Amino acid sequence: MRREHRILLGALVGFLALALGVRLLGGDSSPSKLAATLVKPVSADSVASTLPLVPVGGVDPATSVAPVAETTTTVAAPVSNGCAASGHSAVVDRVNQRTWLCSDGQITETFVMTSANSQPDPGTYKVYAKDLKASSTLTGEFSTMTHFVAFTRGKYTNARIAFHSIPKYSNGEYVQPLESVGTAEKHGASAGCIRVLPEDSVKIWDWLDKGDPVIVVS
């Protein structure tokens, strides 16, 4: 094929392709119109509408399902009565001038008492001696007491500390009025022992055996 024929054929093919393209694009053959049609601007909103939704703050907008909040249960702490968990025991509360007997962790009976201000220290002790009758000169005068249940020793004189009845002087007078036992004004009248009313000393004596715990809570 001659060179001029090839040039003419190529021009004809090009013209036909251009004509076909213009028809497909709407019949407008201007270069600016053609460029505007081929390159169409895309808005930010149209792009955003095609993006997948991302859960924010634990909520999926596609499903509107909020996360399940964790629930906590607050259990009130049990109130301790100071009693030993099992068996017979006794508890001493020097602050309130009260003592009580326990069985298997439960209070069975409460008594008024008179104690010292600074001893015995809070802690758990064990009954180590029981004497039906005892005597003392710690008040400056000779006195006697009954139903002596010892569970520790004093930190100043090493004298025995025990539950016992209100002491009596040689003349039969109590070292303190019975109605004053358990009152604030007599707190500290004892040198260290736990003074209780005569009838209560019998109950404590009968309740506690050697080895039973005595818990001082204050």
SVG drawing of the C-alpha trace seen along z (x, -y; Angstrom):
<svg xmlns="http://www.w3.org/2000/svg" viewBox="-30 -24 36 50">
<polyline fill="none" stroke="black" stroke-width="0.4" points="0.0,0.0 1.3,-3.4 2.3,-5.8 -0.4,-8.4 -3.1,-5.7 -1.9,-4.7 -2.1,-8.3 -5.5,-8.8 -6.8,-5.5 -5.4,-6.6 -7.1,-10.0 -10.4,-8.3 -10.2,-5.9 -9.3,-8.8 -12.3,-10.9 -14.7,-8.0 -13.4,-7.3 -13.8,-11.0 -17.3,-11.1 -18.3,-8.0 -16.8,-9.4 -18.7,-12.7 -22.0,-10.8 -21.4,-8.8 -20.7,-11.9 -23.8,-13.7 -23.0,-15.1 -20.9,-18.1 -17.4,-17.9 -15.9,-20.9 -12.6,-20.2 -13.8,-22.0 -17.1,-20.2 -15.4,-16.9 -12.9,-17.5 -15.7,-18.5 -17.6,-15.4 -14.6,-13.0 -13.4,-14.6 -16.3,-15.1 -15.6,-16.7 -16.4,-14.6 -17.7,-16.3 -16.5,-15.5 -20.1,-14.5 -20.4,-12.0 -17.1,-10.4 -18.1,-10.3 -21.4,-8.7 -19.6,-5.7 -17.2,-5.1 -18.1,-2.4 -19.4,-3.5 -16.8,-3.2 -18.1,-2.6 -17.3,-5.5 -17.5,-5.3 -18.6,-1.7 -21.8,-2.4 -22.2,-1.0 -24.3,-3.6 -25.3,-0.9 -27.0,1.1 -27.6,-1.5 -26.6,1.2 -25.0,-0.4 -22.4,1.6 -23.7,3.4 -22.6,1.6 -20.8,3.7 -22.8,4.1 -21.2,4.4 -22.8,5.7 -21.8,4.1 -21.9,6.5 -21.9,4.9 -19.0,6.0 -20.1,8.2 -20.0,6.5 -17.6,8.3 -18.6,8.9 -15.1,9.9 -16.1,13.5 -14.0,16.5 -15.4,18.4 -16.0,21.6 -16.3,22.8 -16.6,20.7 -14.9,17.3 -15.1,13.9 -14.7,10.4 -13.5,7.3 -14.4,3.8 -12.5,1.4 -13.7,-1.8 -17.4,-1.0 -16.8,0.8 -18.6,3.9 -17.7,7.6 -19.6,10.5 -19.6,14.2 -19.7,16.0 -20.6,19.5 -19.5,20.4 -19.1,16.8 -22.4,15.6 -22.9,13.4 -24.8,15.2 -24.7,12.6 -23.3,9.1 -22.1,7.6 -21.0,4.3 -17.5,4.1 -14.8,1.8 -11.3,2.0 -8.0,0.1 -7.4,-2.7 -4.2,-1.4 -4.3,2.4 -4.8,5.1 -3.8,4.2 -6.1,5.2 -5.3,8.8 -6.3,12.4 -5.3,14.2 -6.1,17.6 -7.4,18.5 -4.4,20.0 -5.6,20.1 -8.8,20.2 -8.9,19.6 -12.1,19.5 -10.7,17.0 -7.9,14.5 -6.5,11.4 -4.7,8.2 -3.0,5.2 -2.7,3.2 -5.3,0.6 -3.1,-0.1 -5.2,2.0 -5.7,5.7 -8.8,6.9 -10.3,10.2 -12.3,11.3 -13.9,14.5 -14.2,16.4 -10.8,15.3 -10.3,16.2 -6.8,15.2 -5.9,14.7 -2.8,12.5 -0.3,10.4 0.1,6.7 2.7,4.8 3.8,2.7 4.0,5.1 3.5,8.5 0.6,9.1 -2.1,11.4 -5.0,9.9 -8.3,11.7 -12.1,11.5 -13.2,11.4 -15.9,10.1 -15.8,6.6 -13.1,6.8 -14.0,6.4 -11.9,4.8 -11.4,6.6 -14.4,4.9 -16.7,6.3 -17.0,3.1 -16.8,3.2 -13.9,1.2 -16.5,-0.6 -20.3,-0.8 -21.9,1.9 -24.0,-0.6 -20.9,-2.3 -19.7,0.8 -19.7,0.1 -19.9,-3.7 -17.5,-6.2 -16.5,-7.8 -15.1,-4.4 -13.2,-3.6 -9.6,-3.2 -10.5,-2.3 -9.0,1.2 -5.2,1.7 -5.7,4.1 -8.3,6.8 -11.8,6.9 -14.1,6.3 -17.7,7.5 -20.7,7.8 -20.6,10.8 -23.4,12.8 -21.7,12.1 -18.4,13.4 -20.0,16.7 -21.4,16.9 -18.0,16.1 -16.3,18.6 -18.7,21.3 -18.4,20.4 -14.7,20.2 -12.2,23.1 -8.4,23.1 -7.4,22.5 -10.5,20.6 -9.8,17.4 -10.4,13.9 -10.4,11.2 -9.7,7.6 -11.1,5.4 -10.4,2.0"/>
</svg>
